[in-house]
Amino acid sequence: MRYGVAFFSSMTLAAAVTWGACGSRRPSPADDGPNGGSGSGNGGSSSTGFVSDGAAICGNDVHQPVTHPPLVYFVLDRSGSMEELATPGGASRWTHVVDAAVSMVDQLGALVRTGPRCSPHPNAEEGQECIGGTEVYSPKIGASPSAFRDAIDIDPFGGTPVSATLEALLPEVLEVEGPRAVILATDGAPNCNPNISCGADQCMVNIVGQCPPDIENCCDPAVGGIALNCVDRVATVLAVQALANAGVDVYVVGIPGSEQFSAVLDQLAVVGGVPQEGADDYYYRVDDVDTLADVFRQIGASLVSCTYDLADPPDAPGKTNVYFDASVVLQDADNGWVWVDEDTIQLVGAACDQLKTGNVSEVQIVSGCPTETPR
């Protein structure tokens, strides 16, 4: 969302609409597992994503959990304004977003199914700045951080067609079983709707103060303005609402550059069903881009389940243990694990927190030795 650069109709649309969204696409990464990646496909139950040979544990009856790792789907605004530096002399906004998303995949990849969509379309060229975004990496458990980076590291370009991007995304995410959430990350407000017009108060060029003083409304075609620079509030709210109504939570993250559009982002966050609590804004406002990776990880971790339904529960629950890597987790109602019912185990307290850090490489539920409890 490059504000107000050449808003006159005699100029190219490319110069007019470059506000918030992914540029010429790099070659698609090679598949890194079945269906384009490791882990199971979009449907059906799966393992936790952890793999173990059973070494350093006690017991030989390994129980397979039936679980649906949550889908954490990034919708990344790679518009032209993402080229701007996040801080003087630092990296671009886009570089920070890419690094933060890859960091979450690296830390939580075995616990969640991750996929990204870049907006506008990665193959958009001059004159196509408002084409809705598309998926650039098939959602999978245990996504390869390097392949994920290669897929999303596309030059910033174009506008911010969020409503069109989310409308196309809805039927695709509904094909994934289990919990589903979208992280919408942007440096501004949605635009690119060819079916709307607006006054100066909803014209992005005016809002950011880049409309010449002799022009009342830089989105008014009658004076050479371009209506595609109008804030696309209504259609985007409806697109977010449709996702929320279908059970897909939408987390809205605004990075530097989005401050002047906080009212729009707040509305999207509320409609998305997971507004931020205890803060001045409902959306996740990130003023320090160095903290963006933490924000993404916190959102991703909040979606990780600490409950395991067992397809083959033990006959004698008193001889079952839970292991994080080679370390036993005590059966403890405060900070370990408990039986919820005869075939469901739940991690609680510190044990659940530890799992959600992403620092646990493998989780196993094994029977054959007496259950370890606090002494």
C-alpha positions as CSV (number, residue, x, y, z in Angstrom):
1,M,0.0,0.0,0.0
2,R,2.2,2.8,-1.3
3,Y,0.2,5.8,-0.4
4,G,-0.9,8.2,-3.0
5,V,1.9,7.8,-5.5
6,A,0.3,9.0,-8.7
7,F,-3.4,8.9,-8.0
8,F,-4.4,10.6,-11.3
9,S,-6.2,8.4,-13.9
10,S,-3.7,9.4,-16.5
11,M,-1.1,7.6,-14.5
12,T,-0.8,3.8,-14.5
13,L,-2.8,1.8,-12.0
14,A,0.4,0.2,-10.8
15,A,1.6,3.5,-9.5
16,A,-1.7,4.2,-7.9
17,V,-2.5,1.0,-6.0
18,T,0.6,-0.3,-4.2
19,W,-0.7,-0.4,-0.7
20,G,-0.3,-3.5,1.4
21,A,0.1,-7.2,0.0
22,C,3.5,-10.8,-2.5
23,G,5.8,-9.5,-6.6
24,S,7.3,-11.8,-9.1
25,R,7.1,-15.3,-7.8
26,R,10.2,-17.5,-7.3
27,P,10.0,-21.1,-8.6
28,S,7.8,-23.3,-6.4
29,P,9.8,-25.3,-3.9
30,A,10.2,-29.0,-4.4
31,D,7.8,-31.2,-2.6
32,D,9.2,-32.3,0.8
33,G,6.8,-35.2,1.5
34,P,3.6,-36.8,0.4
35,N,1.0,-34.4,-1.0
36,G,3.7,-31.7,-1.3
37,G,5.1,-32.1,2.2
38,S,5.5,-34.1,5.3
39,G,2.6,-35.1,7.5
40,S,-0.8,-36.1,6.4
41,G,-2.9,-34.3,3.8
42,N,-5.6,-31.8,4.4
43,G,-8.2,-34.3,5.7
44,G,-8.4,-37.1,8.2
45,S,-6.8,-37.7,11.5
46,S,-3.1,-37.9,11.9
47,S,-0.4,-38.5,14.4
48,T,1.0,-35.7,16.4
49,G,3.7,-35.1,13.8
50,F,6.4,-36.5,16.2
51,V,8.5,-39.5,15.3
52,S,10.3,-41.8,17.7
53,D,11.9,-45.2,17.8
54,G,10.9,-45.7,21.4
55,A,14.4,-45.4,22.8
56,A,15.0,-44.2,26.4
57,I,11.4,-45.0,27.5
58,C,9.9,-47.6,29.8
59,G,7.3,-49.9,28.3
60,N,6.6,-51.4,24.9
61,D,2.9,-50.5,24.3
62,V,2.9,-47.2,22.4
63,H,-0.5,-45.6,22.1
64,Q,-1.4,-43.7,19.0
65,P,-3.3,-40.5,19.6
66,V,-6.1,-39.5,17.3
67,T,-5.7,-35.8,16.8
68,H,-6.2,-33.0,14.2
69,P,-3.3,-30.5,14.6
70,P,-4.7,-27.0,14.2
71,L,-4.4,-25.3,10.9
72,V,-2.5,-22.0,11.2
73,Y,-2.9,-20.2,7.9
74,F,-1.1,-17.0,7.1
75,V,-2.6,-14.4,4.8
76,L,0.3,-12.1,4.2
77,D,0.0,-8.6,2.8
78,R,2.9,-8.2,0.4
79,S,1.8,-5.0,-1.2
80,G,4.2,-2.4,-2.5
81,S,4.4,-0.5,0.8
82,M,6.0,-3.6,2.4
83,E,9.2,-2.6,0.7
84,E,9.5,0.3,3.1
85,L,12.0,0.0,5.9
86,A,10.5,-1.0,9.2
87,T,13.1,1.1,11.0
88,P,15.7,3.6,9.7
89,G,18.6,1.7,8.3
90,G,16.9,-1.7,9.0
91,A,15.2,-4.3,7.0
92,S,12.0,-3.9,5.1
93,R,8.6,-4.6,6.6
94,W,8.2,-7.6,4.3
95,T,11.6,-9.1,5.5
96,H,10.4,-8.9,9.1
97,V,7.1,-10.5,8.2
98,V,8.8,-13.4,6.3
99,D,11.3,-13.9,9.1
100,A,8.6,-14.0,11.7
101,A,6.4,-16.4,9.9
102,V,9.3,-18.8,9.2
103,S,10.3,-18.5,12.9
104,M,6.9,-19.8,13.9
105,V,7.0,-22.6,11.4
106,D,10.5,-23.6,12.7
107,Q,9.4,-23.6,16.4
108,L,5.8,-25.0,16.2
109,G,5.9,-26.9,12.9
110,A,5.5,-30.3,14.4
111,L,2.5,-29.2,16.5
112,V,0.4,-27.3,13.8
113,R,-0.4,-27.5,10.1
114,T,0.8,-24.4,8.5
115,G,0.1,-22.8,5.1
116,P,0.5,-19.3,3.6
117,R,-1.3,-17.2,1.1
118,C,0.3,-14.0,-0.4
119,S,-1.8,-11.1,-1.4
120,P,-2.0,-9.9,-4.2
121,H,-1.4,-12.9,-6.4
122,P,2.3,-13.8,-6.6
123,N,2.3,-13.8,-10.4
124,A,0.6,-10.4,-10.7
125,E,2.2,-8.0,-13.2
126,E,1.8,-4.4,-14.1
127,G,-1.9,-3.7,-14.5
128,Q,-2.8,-6.6,-12.2
129,E,-2.1,-5.0,-8.9
130,C,-5.5,-6.0,-7.4
131,I,-5.7,-9.7,-8.2
132,G,-6.6,-11.7,-5.1
133,G,-3.9,-13.7,-3.4
134,T,-3.4,-17.4,-3.7
135,E,-1.8,-20.2,-1.8
136,V,1.9,-20.6,-2.2
137,Y,2.7,-23.6,0.0
138,S,0.4,-26.5,0.7
139,P,-0.6,-26.7,4.4
140,K,1.2,-29.4,6.2
141,I,2.4,-30.6,9.6
142,G,6.1,-30.3,10.1
143,A,6.5,-27.8,7.3
144,S,10.1,-27.3,6.2
145,P,11.2,-23.8,7.3
146,S,13.5,-23.4,4.3
147,A,10.8,-24.5,1.8
148,F,8.3,-22.3,3.6
149,R,10.6,-19.3,3.3
150,D,11.3,-20.0,-0.4
151,A,7.5,-20.1,-1.0
152,I,6.6,-16.8,0.7
153,D,9.8,-14.7,0.0
154,I,8.3,-12.9,-3.0
155,D,9.0,-9.2,-3.8
156,P,6.4,-6.8,-2.5
157,F,4.1,-5.5,-5.2
158,G,0.6,-4.1,-5.8
159,G,-2.4,-3.4,-3.7
160,T,-4.2,-5.0,-0.8
161,P,-7.1,-7.1,-2.1
162,V,-7.9,-8.7,1.2
163,S,-11.6,-9.3,0.7
164,A,-11.1,-11.2,-2.6
165,T,-8.2,-13.2,-1.0
166,L,-10.3,-14.3,2.0
167,E,-13.3,-15.1,-0.1
168,A,-11.2,-17.5,-2.2
169,L,-9.6,-18.9,0.9
170,L,-12.8,-19.9,2.7
171,P,-13.7,-23.1,0.8
172,E,-10.1,-24.3,1.0
173,V,-9.7,-24.0,4.7
174,L,-13.0,-25.8,5.3
175,E,-11.5,-28.9,3.7
176,V,-9.1,-29.2,6.6
177,E,-10.4,-31.1,9.6
178,G,-9.9,-29.9,13.2
179,P,-9.3,-26.4,14.6
180,R,-8.6,-23.7,12.0
181,A,-7.3,-20.2,12.3
182,V,-6.1,-17.4,9.9
183,I,-3.4,-14.9,10.8
184,L,-3.9,-11.8,8.7
185,A,-0.8,-9.7,8.7
186,T,-0.8,-6.2,7.1
187,D,0.8,-2.8,7.2
188,G,-2.4,-0.9,6.4
189,A,-6.0,-1.3,5.3
190,P,-7.7,-3.4,2.6
191,N,-8.4,-1.7,-0.8
192,C,-8.7,-2.8,-4.4
193,N,-12.5,-3.2,-4.6
194,P,-13.6,-2.1,-8.1
195,N,-17.3,-2.0,-6.9
196,I,-17.0,0.9,-4.4
197,S,-16.4,4.6,-4.3
198,C,-15.7,6.8,-1.3
199,G,-15.3,10.2,0.1
200,A,-12.1,11.7,1.3
201,D,-12.5,10.3,4.8
202,Q,-12.2,6.7,3.4
203,C,-9.6,7.5,0.7
204,M,-6.3,6.0,1.7
205,V,-4.3,8.7,-0.2
206,N,-6.2,11.4,1.8
207,I,-5.9,9.5,5.1
208,V,-2.1,9.3,5.0
209,G,-1.8,12.9,4.0
210,Q,-0.5,12.5,0.5
211,C,-3.4,14.1,-1.4
212,P,-2.3,17.5,-2.9
213,P,-4.0,20.4,-1.2
214,D,-5.8,21.5,-4.3
215,I,-7.6,18.1,-4.6
216,E,-10.4,17.4,-2.2
217,N,-10.7,13.6,-2.8
218,C,-7.9,11.7,-4.4
219,C,-10.2,8.7,-4.9
220,D,-12.7,10.6,-7.0
221,P,-12.4,9.7,-10.7
222,A,-14.0,13.0,-11.6
223,V,-10.8,14.8,-10.6
224,G,-8.4,12.1,-11.8
225,G,-8.4,10.0,-8.7
226,I,-8.6,6.2,-8.5
227,A,-11.5,4.6,-6.5
228,L,-9.4,1.4,-6.0
229,N,-7.6,3.4,-3.3
230,C,-10.8,3.5,-1.2
231,V,-10.7,1.5,2.0
232,D,-12.5,-1.7,1.3
233,R,-14.1,-2.0,4.8
234,V,-17.5,-3.6,4.2
235,A,-16.5,-6.4,1.8
236,T,-13.5,-7.3,4.0
237,V,-15.6,-7.3,7.2
238,L,-18.1,-9.7,5.4
239,A,-15.3,-11.9,4.3
240,V,-13.8,-12.2,7.8
241,Q,-17.3,-12.7,9.2
242,A,-17.9,-15.6,6.8
243,L,-14.7,-17.3,8.0
244,A,-15.7,-16.8,11.6
245,N,-19.2,-18.1,11.0
246,A,-17.6,-21.2,9.5
247,G,-15.6,-21.8,12.7
248,V,-12.3,-20.2,11.4
249,D,-10.9,-17.7,13.9
250,V,-9.2,-14.7,12.2
251,Y,-6.3,-13.0,14.1
252,V,-5.5,-9.6,12.7
253,V,-1.9,-8.4,13.1
254,G,-1.0,-4.8,12.1
255,I,2.7,-3.9,11.7
256,P,4.2,-0.4,11.5
257,G,2.3,1.6,8.8
258,S,-1.1,0.4,9.9
259,E,-1.6,2.8,12.8
260,Q,-3.8,5.2,10.8
261,F,-6.2,2.4,10.0
262,S,-6.6,1.0,13.5
263,A,-10.4,1.5,13.5
264,V,-10.7,-0.8,10.4
265,L,-8.3,-3.4,11.9
266,D,-10.1,-3.3,15.2
267,Q,-13.4,-4.0,13.5
268,L,-11.9,-6.9,11.6
269,A,-10.4,-8.3,14.8
270,V,-13.7,-8.2,16.6
271,V,-15.6,-9.8,13.7
272,G,-12.9,-12.4,13.4
273,G,-13.9,-13.8,16.8
274,V,-10.5,-13.5,18.6
275,P,-9.9,-9.9,19.5
276,Q,-6.9,-9.2,21.7
277,E,-7.8,-8.8,25.3
278,G,-6.4,-6.4,27.9
279,A,-4.8,-4.1,25.3
280,D,-5.7,-0.7,23.8
281,D,-6.5,-2.3,20.4
282,Y,-8.5,-5.3,19.5
283,Y,-6.1,-6.3,16.7
284,Y,-2.6,-7.3,17.5
285,R,-0.7,-4.0,17.0
286,V,3.0,-4.5,16.6
287,D,4.9,-1.3,16.9
288,D,8.3,-3.0,17.3
289,V,8.8,-5.4,14.4
290,D,11.5,-7.3,16.4
291,T,8.6,-8.7,18.5
292,L,6.6,-9.9,15.5
293,A,8.0,-13.4,15.6
294,D,6.9,-13.7,19.3
295,V,3.4,-12.5,18.4
296,F,3.1,-15.1,15.6
297,R,4.4,-17.8,18.0
298,Q,2.0,-16.8,20.8
299,I,-1.0,-17.0,18.4
300,G,0.2,-20.4,17.0
301,A,0.9,-21.8,20.5
302,S,-2.6,-20.8,21.8
303,L,-4.1,-23.1,19.1
304,V,-2.1,-26.1,20.1
305,S,-4.1,-28.7,22.0
306,C,-2.8,-30.4,25.1
307,T,-5.5,-33.1,24.9
308,Y,-4.8,-36.6,23.3
309,D,-7.5,-39.0,22.5
310,L,-6.1,-42.5,22.3
311,A,-7.2,-44.9,19.5
312,D,-6.0,-47.8,21.5
313,P,-6.3,-47.0,25.2
314,P,-4.5,-49.1,27.8
315,D,-6.2,-51.9,29.7
316,A,-4.4,-50.9,32.8
317,P,-4.1,-47.1,33.1
318,G,-1.9,-47.4,36.2
319,K,0.9,-48.5,34.0
320,T,0.9,-45.7,31.5
321,N,3.4,-42.8,31.2
322,V,3.8,-39.7,29.0
323,Y,7.2,-38.7,27.7
324,F,8.6,-35.5,26.3
325,D,11.6,-36.7,24.3
326,A,13.5,-39.0,26.7
327,S,12.0,-37.4,29.9
328,V,9.0,-38.7,31.7
329,V,6.2,-36.3,32.5
330,L,4.7,-37.0,35.9
331,Q,1.0,-37.7,36.3
332,D,0.2,-34.6,38.2
333,A,-3.1,-32.6,38.2
334,D,-1.3,-29.3,38.6
335,N,1.8,-29.4,36.2
336,G,1.8,-32.8,34.5
337,W,-0.9,-34.8,32.9
338,V,-4.3,-36.4,33.9
339,W,-6.8,-38.9,32.6
340,V,-9.9,-37.0,31.4
341,D,-11.7,-40.3,30.7
342,E,-10.6,-43.9,29.9
343,D,-9.2,-43.0,26.5
344,T,-8.2,-39.3,26.8
345,I,-5.1,-37.8,28.4
346,Q,-4.6,-34.1,29.0
347,L,-1.4,-32.2,29.7
348,V,-1.9,-29.5,32.3
349,G,0.0,-26.6,33.8
350,A,3.7,-26.4,33.2
351,A,3.6,-29.6,31.0
352,C,1.1,-28.0,28.6
353,D,3.1,-24.8,28.6
354,Q,6.3,-26.6,27.8
355,L,4.7,-28.4,24.9
356,K,3.5,-25.1,23.4
357,T,7.0,-23.6,23.4
358,G,7.8,-25.9,20.5
359,N,10.9,-27.1,22.4
360,V,9.6,-30.7,22.7
361,S,10.7,-32.8,19.8
362,E,8.6,-35.8,20.4
363,V,5.7,-36.8,22.6
364,Q,4.9,-40.5,23.4
365,I,2.2,-42.2,25.5
366,V,3.5,-45.6,26.5
367,S,2.2,-48.4,28.7
368,G,4.2,-51.2,30.4
369,C,5.7,-49.6,33.5
370,P,4.1,-48.2,36.7
371,T,2.9,-44.6,36.2
372,E,5.4,-42.0,37.5
373,T,3.8,-39.6,40.0
374,P,5.2,-36.8,42.3
375,R,7.1,-38.3,45.3
